[in-house]
Amino acid sequence: MIFQPVVPTDGIGGWKFLQRTYDTQFETFSKSAQLERDTTYFEKNIGEVKTAADLVANKRLLRVALGAFGLSEDINSNYFIQKILEDGTEADDALANRLSDQRYQDFSKAFGFGPGEVRKTGFLTDMSAVVSQHKTESFEQAVGETDDSMRVALYAQRELTELAESDSSDTAKWFTIMGLPPLREMFEVALALPRGLAKIDLDQQLGIFKDKLHSVTGSSDISQFTEPDAMERLTNLYLARSQINGLGDGYSSGATALALLQS
């Protein structure tokens, strides 16, 4: 039986509770029998995988591999996933590089089956990292079953902070955000941007994202999220707006203003 994380309420109140209890809830979740069976099996058998076809053919291994990158829904897309792995990420026309969702690039890189890459399935450190990431992603997905905005917020806490601290250019950081669905959702909701934004030119999207963030925080630089206060402000704004969006038209203008002021 899988432990179901507890989120007693939505919005900022629920987020604060989740932050206070995160370590205890995550530890309990990680000891769930099914999760332990899956990760133990992965650790014992992933070293025998020599090709992308080997990994795709073993659903128990593939479930952990995909789950570590939030791609569990692709578990039955055998040809697609094998192509992602076999193409690698070195060539510009590799399938993972042609997709807007950067998680496929990260997934492919993690195993190193592509041309010119080093296969990593025999490296204990790399595969242990996949297992650890699978546990984290699985917990976040379980939280999302209760409140999906909490899943996005948890994802952003680790991914956005790491991205902000990276040596990449600010433009590269923005394109990463735009290519990671959970981070993109956080920024679109927090900045009150329309869902149809993704349909316009990529450079135009970038300009809109940057202008909107600057108007809210006084800066368009992603590096600002290395500071806990900036990260907390964005998260609270996202959660407040998510709560408002969930309540729809029945939410009064006064209550809307109060929720945003509290964020």
C-alpha positions as CSV (number, residue, x, y, z in Angstrom):
1,M,0.0,0.0,0.0
2,I,1.3,3.4,-1.0
3,F,1.2,6.2,1.7
4,Q,-0.9,9.1,0.4
5,P,0.6,12.5,1.4
6,V,-1.6,14.8,3.4
7,V,-2.5,18.3,2.2
8,P,-5.3,19.5,4.5
9,T,-6.2,22.6,2.6
10,D,-5.3,24.4,-0.7
11,G,-3.5,27.6,-1.3
12,I,-0.8,29.1,0.9
13,G,-2.1,27.5,4.1
14,G,-1.8,24.0,2.6
15,W,1.7,24.8,1.2
16,K,3.0,25.9,4.6
17,F,1.7,22.7,6.2
18,L,3.3,20.6,3.5
19,Q,6.6,22.4,4.0
20,R,6.5,21.8,7.8
21,T,5.8,18.1,7.4
22,Y,7.7,17.4,4.2
23,D,10.6,15.4,5.7
24,T,8.3,13.1,7.7
25,Q,5.8,12.6,4.9
26,F,8.5,11.9,2.3
27,E,10.3,9.4,4.6
28,T,7.0,7.5,5.2
29,F,6.2,7.6,1.5
30,S,9.6,6.3,0.5
31,K,9.1,3.2,2.7
32,S,6.0,2.2,0.8
33,A,6.2,-1.4,-0.2
34,Q,5.6,-1.0,-3.9
35,L,8.1,1.9,-4.2
36,E,10.8,-0.1,-2.3
37,R,10.2,-3.2,-4.5
38,D,10.5,-1.1,-7.7
39,T,13.6,0.8,-6.7
40,T,15.4,-2.3,-5.3
41,Y,14.7,-4.2,-8.5
42,F,16.0,-1.3,-10.6
43,E,19.2,-1.1,-8.6
44,K,19.8,-4.8,-8.9
45,N,19.1,-5.1,-12.6
46,I,19.8,-1.8,-14.4
47,G,23.5,-2.7,-14.7
48,E,22.6,-5.6,-17.1
49,V,20.9,-3.2,-19.6
50,K,23.2,-2.6,-22.5
51,T,20.9,-1.0,-25.1
52,A,17.9,1.3,-25.3
53,A,15.9,-1.8,-26.5
54,D,16.8,-3.7,-23.4
55,L,15.5,-0.9,-21.2
56,V,12.2,-0.5,-23.1
57,A,11.6,-4.2,-23.1
58,N,11.7,-4.3,-19.3
59,K,8.6,-2.5,-18.0
60,R,9.7,-2.7,-14.3
61,L,13.0,-0.9,-15.1
62,L,11.3,1.5,-17.5
63,R,8.7,2.5,-15.0
64,V,11.4,3.8,-12.6
65,A,13.5,5.3,-15.4
66,L,10.5,7.3,-16.8
67,G,9.1,8.1,-13.4
68,A,12.4,9.8,-12.4
69,F,11.7,12.4,-15.1
70,G,8.0,12.8,-14.7
71,L,7.3,10.9,-17.9
72,S,5.4,7.9,-16.6
73,E,2.5,8.4,-19.0
74,D,4.9,7.3,-21.8
75,I,5.3,3.8,-20.3
76,N,3.5,2.1,-23.3
77,S,5.1,4.4,-26.0
78,N,7.8,1.8,-26.8
79,Y,9.0,3.1,-30.2
80,F,8.9,6.7,-29.1
81,I,10.9,6.1,-25.9
82,Q,13.4,3.9,-27.7
83,K,13.9,6.5,-30.4
84,I,14.5,9.2,-27.7
85,L,17.2,7.0,-26.0
86,E,18.9,5.8,-29.2
87,D,19.1,9.3,-30.8
88,G,20.7,10.7,-27.7
89,T,21.2,14.5,-27.5
90,E,24.5,15.2,-29.3
91,A,22.9,15.8,-32.7
92,D,20.7,18.9,-33.3
93,D,18.2,16.7,-35.1
94,A,18.0,14.1,-32.3
95,L,14.3,13.6,-31.4
96,A,14.7,14.8,-27.8
97,N,16.2,18.1,-29.1
98,R,13.3,18.6,-31.4
99,L,10.7,18.4,-28.6
100,S,9.7,21.4,-26.6
101,D,9.6,19.4,-23.4
102,Q,13.2,19.4,-22.0
103,R,12.5,16.4,-19.7
104,Y,13.1,14.2,-22.7
105,Q,16.6,15.5,-23.2
106,D,17.3,15.0,-19.5
107,F,15.9,11.5,-19.7
108,S,18.0,10.6,-22.7
109,K,21.2,12.1,-21.2
110,A,20.7,10.1,-18.0
111,F,21.3,6.8,-19.7
112,G,23.7,7.7,-22.5
113,F,22.6,5.3,-25.3
114,G,23.0,7.9,-28.0
115,P,25.8,8.2,-30.6
116,G,29.0,9.6,-29.1
117,E,27.7,9.1,-25.5
118,V,28.9,6.9,-22.7
119,R,26.3,4.4,-21.5
120,K,25.6,5.1,-17.8
121,T,23.6,2.0,-16.8
122,G,26.7,0.5,-15.3
123,F,27.6,3.5,-13.2
124,L,26.3,3.1,-9.7
125,T,26.4,6.8,-8.9
126,D,24.3,7.8,-11.9
127,M,21.7,5.1,-11.4
128,S,21.5,5.9,-7.7
129,A,20.7,9.4,-8.7
130,V,17.9,8.1,-11.0
131,V,16.4,6.1,-8.1
132,S,16.5,9.1,-5.8
133,Q,14.9,11.3,-8.4
134,H,12.2,8.6,-9.0
135,K,11.3,8.7,-5.3
136,T,11.1,12.5,-5.3
137,E,9.0,12.6,-8.5
138,S,6.7,9.8,-7.2
139,F,6.1,11.7,-4.0
140,E,5.3,14.9,-5.9
141,Q,2.9,13.0,-8.2
142,A,1.2,11.6,-5.1
143,V,0.9,15.1,-3.6
144,G,-0.5,16.2,-7.0
145,E,-3.3,13.6,-6.7
146,T,-4.6,15.7,-3.8
147,D,-3.7,19.2,-5.1
148,D,-1.8,19.6,-8.4
149,S,-0.7,23.1,-7.6
150,M,1.3,21.7,-4.7
151,R,3.1,19.3,-7.0
152,V,4.1,22.1,-9.3
153,A,5.3,24.1,-6.3
154,L,7.4,21.2,-5.0
155,Y,8.9,20.7,-8.4
156,A,9.8,24.4,-8.7
157,Q,11.4,24.5,-5.3
158,R,14.2,22.1,-6.5
159,E,14.3,22.7,-10.2
160,L,14.0,26.5,-10.4
161,T,16.5,27.0,-7.5
162,E,19.0,24.7,-9.2
163,L,18.4,26.5,-12.6
164,A,18.8,29.9,-11.0
165,E,22.2,28.9,-9.6
166,S,23.5,27.4,-12.8
167,D,26.1,29.1,-15.1
168,S,23.8,29.2,-18.1
169,S,22.9,32.5,-19.6
170,D,19.7,34.2,-18.5
171,T,18.2,33.5,-21.9
172,A,19.1,29.8,-21.7
173,K,17.5,29.7,-18.3
174,W,14.3,31.2,-19.6
175,F,14.1,28.7,-22.5
176,T,14.6,25.9,-20.0
177,I,11.6,27.2,-18.0
178,M,9.5,27.5,-21.1
179,G,10.4,23.9,-22.0
180,L,9.6,22.3,-18.6
181,P,5.8,22.0,-18.2
182,P,5.7,22.4,-14.4
183,L,7.9,25.5,-14.4
184,R,6.1,27.0,-17.3
185,E,2.8,26.5,-15.6
186,M,4.1,28.2,-12.4
187,F,5.2,31.2,-14.3
188,E,2.1,31.4,-16.5
189,V,-0.2,31.2,-13.5
190,A,1.8,33.4,-11.2
191,L,2.2,36.1,-13.9
192,A,-1.4,35.8,-15.0
193,L,-0.4,34.9,-18.6
194,P,-2.9,33.3,-21.1
195,R,-2.6,29.6,-21.7
196,G,-2.5,30.2,-25.5
197,L,0.9,32.0,-25.1
198,A,2.7,28.8,-26.3
199,K,1.1,29.2,-29.7
200,I,3.1,32.4,-30.6
201,D,6.7,32.8,-31.7
202,L,9.2,31.6,-29.2
203,D,11.1,34.9,-29.0
204,Q,7.9,36.8,-28.5
205,Q,7.0,34.4,-25.7
206,L,10.4,35.1,-24.1
207,G,9.8,38.9,-24.3
208,I,6.4,38.6,-22.7
209,F,7.6,36.4,-19.8
210,K,10.5,38.7,-19.1
211,D,8.4,41.9,-19.2
212,K,5.8,40.4,-17.0
213,L,8.3,39.1,-14.4
214,H,10.0,42.5,-14.3
215,S,6.7,44.2,-13.7
216,V,6.0,41.9,-10.7
217,T,9.5,41.6,-9.1
218,G,11.4,44.5,-10.5
219,S,13.8,42.1,-12.4
220,S,13.5,39.7,-15.3
221,D,16.7,37.8,-14.3
222,I,16.1,34.2,-13.3
223,S,19.1,34.4,-11.0
224,Q,16.9,36.3,-8.5
225,F,15.4,32.9,-7.5
226,T,18.7,31.9,-5.7
227,E,17.2,34.0,-2.9
228,P,14.7,32.2,-0.7
229,D,12.5,35.4,-0.4
230,A,12.1,35.7,-4.1
231,M,11.3,32.0,-4.5
232,E,8.8,32.2,-1.7
233,R,7.1,35.2,-3.3
234,L,6.8,33.6,-6.6
235,T,5.5,30.4,-5.1
236,N,2.9,32.2,-2.9
237,L,1.7,34.2,-5.9
238,Y,1.3,31.0,-8.0
239,L,-0.6,29.2,-5.2
240,A,-2.9,32.2,-4.6
241,R,-3.7,32.6,-8.2
242,S,-4.2,28.8,-8.6
243,Q,-6.6,28.9,-5.7
244,I,-8.5,31.8,-7.3
245,N,-8.6,30.1,-10.7
246,G,-10.0,27.0,-9.1
247,L,-12.8,28.9,-7.5
248,G,-13.7,30.6,-10.7
249,D,-16.2,33.4,-11.1
250,G,-17.8,32.8,-7.7
251,Y,-14.8,34.4,-6.0
252,S,-15.4,38.1,-5.2
253,S,-13.1,40.8,-6.3
254,G,-12.4,41.7,-2.7
255,A,-11.5,38.1,-1.8
256,T,-9.3,38.0,-4.9
257,A,-7.4,41.1,-3.9
258,L,-7.0,39.8,-0.3
259,A,-5.5,36.5,-1.5
260,L,-3.0,38.3,-3.7
261,L,-2.0,40.7,-1.0
262,Q,-1.4,37.8,1.4
263,S,0.9,36.3,-1.2
